[in-house]
């Protein structure tokens, strides 16, 4: 594009931007866009940015108090998130919100064990404490499938309480995984390479038996039994899907990605049926933004945002976030330490750079087809995505993908300069932050 065309584009974006000033009315536009939707997916452009977590929580609070939303479903492991669910409903032995978050032990801990999630969990407990009726309380659930072993133990624990004979059968089936001890990835490799028996049949049989016995189990003790059964059944379904996922990881990245997001979409639908209410989804932009509007679809990938739009239509709304620069909590490698890293200024051909050029520090923009911004931003540009790993040295290859923002989201909130989310376990590495590029002179 010519310099004149770029200036015109920047002015058009600025004309359609709704500045955010840190006031209670900041998110009126977002709530207007959400309207009477029953599924709202709110993203994040990184797994380690304070503003994304805090603002998402503030929007969610308004959806709960003003629109009657009844559940938060997060890109988190089902057993760990369910521990939070029990705490916010005053149904656990955890003394406080910090203890309720203790289940998040695996990498990346900071994704959920951080100050902003802690504040929201505390608020949710207070909200529920003010509503005596269980039906009026708000739950917190996980959508992800990485908790293979924890979910196995949860199924066994439940069955030992309600049906010891069924528990023994389940233990025999799940013992299949003992042939490949260690991380689930090791099982996936060994089973795919024929080095150990596949557990596919065993996990399917266990899920089928649990579902066949559901009516008998649910009749035992009213609503509490129903919730416990729902928790156990979702764990059994997770084990089945996780077993398939870890085998797919060995040879098929696209297949494993799609299996994971289909699992999240299935869990969302199960939650919708169980809660019979409106649900907020918290996940990365790459999961909640419609994959059909991005380079993901060119690779054959789908995501929960696409699946939600296809299933729920206008009843689903997707909200994204962007940032231009600042700091982020991320690791340099998988299983690495949490570091406070500097985010490089966005690439010139990106949406983030375009938004930065408006010189409006923070703003929201309506991207629906009926809005004036949609045709202005329709053409594909680069969009940045930072997950739990950030590698500035390979910024373009590792963290950008082509996208049409108005086709991906119903609205986007841009915070130009952001800061790293604060882990509950702060280390010297995180406190020091990234060394200046001019080190050791620091000039």
Protein Blocks (a to p, Z undefined) as FASTA:
>chain_A
ZZklmmmmmmmmmmmpccdehiaklmmmmmmmnmmafbdcdddfbfcbfklmmmmmmmmm
mmmmmnopabdcddddfklmmmmmmmmnopafbfblklmmmmmmbccfklmmcfklmmmm
mmmmmmmmmmmblklpccdddfbfklmmmmmmmmmmmmmmmommlmmmmmmmmmmmmmmg
cjfklmmmmmmnopaccfklmmmmmmmmmmmmmmmmmmmnojmlmmmmmmmmmmmmmmmm
mmmmmmmmmmomklmmmmmmmmmmmmmmmmmmmnopacdddddfklmpcfklpmklmnop
acfklmmmmmnmmmpccdddddfbdcddddfbehiacdddddddddfkbmklmmmmnopa
bacddfbfkbmklmmmmpccddddddfbccfklmmmmmgccddfklmpmbdcddfbacdd
ddfbdcfklmnopadfkbcklZZ
